[in-house]
Amino acid sequence: MTAYRYRALNPQGKMVKGVLEGDSERQVRTQLRGQELRPVEVAQANKAESSTPGFRPATVFSRVSVSDLALITRQLATLVEANLPLDEALQAAAEQSRSNRIKGMLLQVRSRVAEGHTLAYAMGEFPRVFNEMYRAMVNAGEHAGFLGPVLQQLADYTEQRQYTGQKLKMAMIYPFILVGVAIAVVLLLLIFVVPELVGIFAHSHRELPALTRGLIATSDFFQEYGLWLLAGLLVIYFALQHLLRNTVRKKRWHKMLLRMPGVSRVVVAMDTARFASTLSILMASGVPLLESLRIAGEVLTNLVLREDSVAVAAHVQEGSSLNRALKESGRFPPMMVHMVASGEASGELESMLERSATNQERELEMTMGTLMSLFEPLMVVFMGGMVLTIVLAILLPIFDLNTMVN
């Protein structure tokens, strides 16, 4: 059966939406009439989202949030481990979802599974939701007969990724707000307050102090060209975004980031932690090492590090140990290399990779915390300095007038 999305009128004349399974549109319309609903529109789930002929409808399904993906995975893992048949588990997960989009997606996956396809194949029709790592783990779990435990691992991994992402976002919210408020206050003072205060010196024939003249010139500039400056900054931003779509330019930018003191440490920690965590969970799920290295390399956002991961996989394929290949790259953290070497020697590579990822995430949190603790007082000092400059620029002419009177 296929999942169909519908819009219908209930007996009170209110429009309702939902998803139903059926062999055809006609059967779904019959089901709706049996529920005392008057069908207005019935279409195959996700089919309306693409108007391109020959394009597979499921492939245009937009991404779901990390929290939704974690919830779906946890539900499926629990139901599969309860020995519920896979198609019934997908049906139950779809019924528990409040989102019609997610419900339609799960019912589409169930339809493919009911037709005899594997779960990994069915999920492959939604690559924006279930990425390659996700599908590789599901495929390995299905072939090994441990789909439930693999789904539990996936749920833990997805939830941990969501938790880490939220912590980083929360750490960045306050600095951005602080910077925005500081810039807004300074601009408001320069555009609206300063012109009114310095107007009292307009009729004075005495030469104003250099600081006051500079403040007036700055205020006049923002009054006359402020909007043009904002437009120029937006143009530069979008131009950079367009330029970085080119792979060569993007790689140069990523290489520059790896050379910046402080920034390179954060970039490497974020990417290599994700790499180690992904590699660990893939290998623990039974995915071969070379395939795991290829998939784990795809999660790296920095193109230079991604090239290094490809070189690491090539060296391992030639017979080199993983720790030696990582060491030859020169960009992976030494602690990670040592832990991988220890894991290879003891036969516990998966657990050592997981520990390495945890250590790097903890180090990243400490680094971000240190940067934020330094940034906040610096912003306070900056704000104080700007306000002091404006106050002095206004008071200096007044002091000169007092000197004249005396």
ABEGO torsion letter per residue (X at the ends): XBBBBBBBBBAAGBBBBEBBBBABAAAAAAAAAAAGBBBABBBBBGAAABABBGBBAAAABBBBBAAAAAAAAAAAAAAAAAGBBAAAAAAAAAAABABAAAAAAAAAAAAAAAAGBBAAAAAAABAAABBAAAAAAAAAAAAAGAAAAAAAAAAAAAAAAAAAAAAAAAAAAAAAAAAAAAAAAAAAAAAAAAAAAAAAAAABABBBBAAAAAAAAAAAAAAAAAAAAAAAAAAAAAAAAAAAABAAAAAAAAAAAAABBGAAAAAAAAAAAAAAAAAAAAAAAGBBAAAAAAAAAAABABAAAAAAAAAAAAAAAAGBBAAAAAAAAGABBAAAAAAAAAAAAAGAAAAAAAAAAAAAAAAAAAAAAAAAAAAAAAAAAAAAAAAAAAAAAAAAAAAAAAAAAX
